[in-house]
Amino acid sequence: MNRLRRLFDRLAAPWRRRTLGERGEAAAARYLRRLGYRIVGRRVRTRLGEIDLVAVDGRMVVFVEVKTRRSDQQGHPSEAVDLAKQRRLTRLATAYLKRRRLLHCAARFDIVAVTWPDRGRPRIEHFRHAFEAAD
């Protein structure tokens, strides 16, 4: 299903503009790849919700929440990952690891905050080990 979605996104790209969130996720994935991460999943959907990026850093599985904003006027993008969101991401990550029989692997949660003004380049901030698994 994920492959079909990526194929559709690639084919449909000339006819539609990507949303700010999609652009932020793509920029975050490029940034993490430059740091040596291997991206193994994008917009991973389950019945519980969606994980923005799943990456591998060395021998660790990294679940990445990407928050993209045009400015910091409403607060820093990373502030949007509150306790409720952390709990939801923890459930999603556990389901992901179970489904792939990876519960024995070390895992962590990172946040990538992208501030993308109307003009200019995006500012990308990476918060490793942003939070511990909640509940």
C-alpha positions in Angstrom: 0.0 0.0 0.0 2.8 2.4 0.9 4.5 1.7 -2.5 1.3 2.5 -4.3 0.9 5.7 -2.4 4.5 6.8 -3.2 4.0 5.9 -6.9 0.7 7.9 -7.0 2.4 10.9 -5.2 5.3 10.8 -7.7 3.0 10.6 -10.7 0.5 13.2 -9.4 3.3 15.7 -8.3 3.2 17.7 -11.6 -0.5 18.3 -11.2 -0.7 19.2 -7.5 1.2 21.3 -5.1 2.7 19.6 -2.1 1.4 20.8 1.2 3.6 22.5 3.7 3.6 19.4 5.8 4.7 17.2 2.9 7.5 19.6 2.0 8.6 19.6 5.6 8.7 15.8 5.8 10.7 15.6 2.5 13.2 18.2 3.8 13.5 16.4 7.1 14.1 13.1 5.3 16.9 14.7 3.2 18.4 16.2 6.3 18.4 12.9 8.2 19.9 11.1 5.2 22.8 13.6 5.1 23.4 12.7 8.8 23.7 9.0 7.9 20.2 7.8 8.8 18.5 5.3 6.5 14.9 6.2 5.9 12.9 2.9 5.9 9.4 4.4 6.1 7.5 7.6 5.2 4.0 8.4 6.3 3.6 4.9 7.7 -0.1 4.4 8.3 -1.8 2.1 10.7 -5.4 2.0 12.0 -4.1 3.9 15.0 -2.7 6.8 13.0 0.4 7.8 11.0 4.2 7.9 11.7 5.9 10.6 9.7 9.3 8.9 9.3 10.8 5.7 10.4 14.6 5.6 10.1 17.6 3.5 11.2 20.5 5.2 12.9 23.2 2.6 13.4 21.4 -0.3 15.1 18.6 1.8 16.5 15.1 2.2 15.0 14.1 5.9 15.1 10.5 7.1 15.0 10.5 10.7 13.8 7.7 13.2 14.2 8.1 16.1 11.8 6.4 19.4 12.7 6.4 22.1 10.0 5.4 25.7 10.5 5.8 29.0 8.6 7.0 30.8 11.6 7.4 30.6 15.4 4.6 33.1 16.1 2.3 30.3 17.4 5.2 28.8 19.3 8.0 26.5 18.3 6.9 23.6 16.1 8.3 21.0 18.5 5.9 22.3 21.2 3.0 20.7 19.3 4.2 17.3 20.4 2.4 17.2 23.7 1.9 14.3 26.1 -1.2 13.0 24.2 0.8 13.0 20.9 3.7 11.2 22.6 1.3 8.5 23.9 -0.2 8.1 20.4 3.3 7.9 18.8 4.3 5.3 21.4 1.3 3.1 20.5 2.1 3.5 16.8 5.7 2.6 17.3 4.9 -0.4 19.4 2.4 -1.6 16.7 5.1 -1.0 14.0 7.7 -3.0 15.9 5.3 -5.8 16.7 4.1 -6.1 13.1 7.7 -6.4 11.9 8.9 -8.6 14.7 11.4 -6.0 15.9 10.4 -5.7 19.6 13.9 -6.8 20.5 15.5 -3.7 18.8 16.4 -0.5 20.5 14.2 2.4 19.5 13.9 6.1 20.2 11.7 9.1 19.4 13.1 12.1 17.6 11.4 15.4 16.6 12.4 17.4 13.5 11.1 20.9 13.6 11.0 22.7 10.3 10.3 26.4 10.1 9.7 27.3 6.5 9.0 31.0 5.8 7.2 32.2 2.7 10.5 33.3 1.3 13.9 31.7 1.9 15.2 28.4 3.0 13.7 26.2 5.8 15.3 26.1 9.2 15.6 22.5 10.4 16.2 21.6 14.0 16.7 18.0 15.1 15.9 16.9 18.6 17.3 13.4 19.3 15.7 11.4 22.1 13.0 14.1 22.2 10.9 12.0 24.6 10.7 8.6 26.2 8.0 6.1 25.4 4.9 7.3 27.1 2.9 4.7 29.1 
